[in-house]
Amino acid sequence: MGNDSDVIMTILAVIILVISLVITNLNFKERGQELRKHHVKLLEIYEKTKNIDSVDAKQKEEYYQLLDEVDNHKTIDDIYARMQNIKGLKSRIPEALEECWYYLYRVTRFILLAFLYLLPFSILIGN
């Protein structure tokens, strides 16, 4: 790889170390437990109110408070999930603008990931 191969390999090793430390510190297990706890609470609210004709203000407040506590997804996550299961949907079918956002998101993500994966190789080839 040339005279600078030791420097390039050191830089790549440090990048990999930083990425592995970031991923390790994301704490997926604790986040998953929190999401499960909130899901169970939402199911409790649903079970209490599914046979009632109208929901009172206290129940609405409890629901909104629980939603406020939860780590929620982005709008694109909702669109992505609906587009992945578009044939099975009976309601909330994505509109044309949402489909455009979905395809723009997919293309942008592909280009960004391809760039990041090919960057180390392009650096090696450039040197």
C-alpha positions, 0 to 999 in steps of 0.5 A, spaced: 500 500 500 505 504 499 509 508 505 503 510 508 500 504 510 502 504 517 498 510 518 492 508 514 491 502 518 492 506 524 487 511 522 482 505 520 483 501 527 482 507 531 475 508 527 473 501 528 475 502 535 470 508 536 465 505 532 465 499 536 465 503 543 459 507 540 455 501 539 456 498 545 454 504 549 447 504 546 444 500 551 439 496 547 437 491 552 435 497 557 431 501 551 428 494 549 425 493 556 423 500 557 419 499 550 416 493 552 414 496 559 410 502 555 407 497 550 404 493 556 401 499 559 398 501 552 395 494 552 392 495 559 389 502 557 386 499 551 383 493 554 380 498 559 377 502 554 376 497 548 368 496 550 367 503 552 363 508 547 366 514 549 373 515 553 373 520 559 378 526 560 382 522 565 383 516 560 385 520 555 390 524 559 393 517 562 394 515 554 397 522 552 402 522 558 404 515 557 405 517 550 410 522 552 414 518 556 416 513 550 422 514 546 418 514 539 420 513 532 420 518 527 415 519 521 419 516 516 419 510 520 412 509 520 412 511 512 417 505 512 413 500 515 407 502 512 410 501 505 414 495 507 407 492 508 403 495 503 399 489 501 396 487 507 394 494 509 387 495 510 387 503 513 393 508 513 395 506 506 401 511 504 399 517 500 403 519 494 407 524 497 409 519 503 411 514 497 416 519 494 419 520 501 420 513 502 423 512 495 427 518 497 429 516 504 431 509 501 435 512 495 439 517 500 440 511 505 443 507 500 448 512 497 450 514 504 452 507 506 455 506 499 459 512 500 461 510 507 463 503 505 467 505 499 471 511 503 476 506 506 478 503 499 478 510 495 483 512 500 487 506 499 487 507 492 488 514 492 494 513 496 
